[in-house]
Amino acid sequence: MAGIILFHILNGRISMAGLLYERAPDGRLVYSPARVQLLLTTLTGVAIYLSRLDPRSAKLPDLDPATVAGMGGSQSFYLISKAWAAYQARKP
């Protein structure tokens, strides 16, 4: 599945345009530090997990609790920033 998705990204069928941007209340696309942080944390978590794979073993490695906590914190930061932006947009 990952190979199919990567293939579609590379040949342009899945667009990556706007991945690091979000829409401001006035409709403009603005750079999103929260999205960058979320992407970097996710890629780091994947790299850590892949580095623990043992090709000689048929068993998948356990998730490191620190990695899970870091990814949970990253997701929380992103969701809180989105909730705060939505709250600010609704204020009169």
C-alpha positions in Angstrom: 0.0 0.0 0.0 2.8 2.4 0.9 4.5 1.7 -2.4 1.3 2.5 -4.3 0.8 5.8 -2.5 4.5 6.7 -3.0 4.1 5.9 -6.7 1.1 8.2 -7.0 2.8 11.0 -5.1 5.9 10.7 -7.4 3.9 10.7 -10.7 1.6 13.6 -9.5 -1.7 11.8 -9.1 -1.6 12.7 -5.4 -0.8 16.3 -4.9 1.4 17.5 -2.1 0.7 21.2 -2.8 -0.5 23.0 0.3 0.7 20.2 2.7 2.4 22.7 4.9 -0.2 25.5 4.6 -3.7 26.1 6.0 -6.5 28.4 5.2 -6.7 31.6 7.3 -10.1 33.0 8.3 -9.9 35.5 5.4 -9.3 32.7 2.9 -5.6 33.1 2.3 -3.2 30.2 2.5 -0.7 30.7 5.3 2.3 28.7 6.4 1.5 26.4 9.3 4.3 25.7 11.9 1.9 23.2 13.6 1.7 21.1 10.3 5.5 21.2 9.9 6.0 20.1 13.5 3.4 17.3 13.0 5.0 16.1 9.8 8.6 16.1 11.2 7.4 14.3 14.4 5.6 11.7 12.3 8.6 11.1 10.0 10.9 10.9 13.0 8.6 8.3 14.6 8.6 6.2 11.4 12.4 6.4 11.1 12.8 5.2 14.7 10.4 2.3 14.2 12.0 1.3 10.9 15.4 1.4 12.5 14.2 -1.2 15.0 13.1 -3.7 12.4 15.1 -6.9 12.4 15.1 -8.6 8.9 16.0 -11.9 10.6 12.9 -11.8 12.8 9.3 -12.4 11.7 8.1 -10.3 14.6 7.5 -6.6 14.5 9.3 -4.5 17.1 7.5 -3.0 20.1 6.7 0.7 20.1 9.0 2.8 22.2 6.9 4.5 25.0 8.9 7.8 24.5 8.2 7.8 20.8 4.5 7.1 21.4 4.4 10.0 24.0 6.2 12.3 21.6 3.8 11.6 18.8 0.8 12.0 21.1 2.2 15.3 22.3 2.7 16.4 18.7 -0.9 15.4 17.8 -2.2 17.2 20.9 -0.3 20.4 19.9 -1.7 20.3 16.4 -5.3 19.7 17.5 -5.1 22.4 20.2 -3.7 24.9 17.7 -6.5 24.1 15.3 -9.1 24.4 18.0 -7.6 27.8 19.1 -7.6 29.0 15.5 -11.3 28.0 15.1 -12.1 29.7 18.4 -10.3 32.9 17.4 -12.1 32.9 14.0 -15.5 32.8 15.7 -14.8 35.6 18.1 -16.7 38.8 17.2 
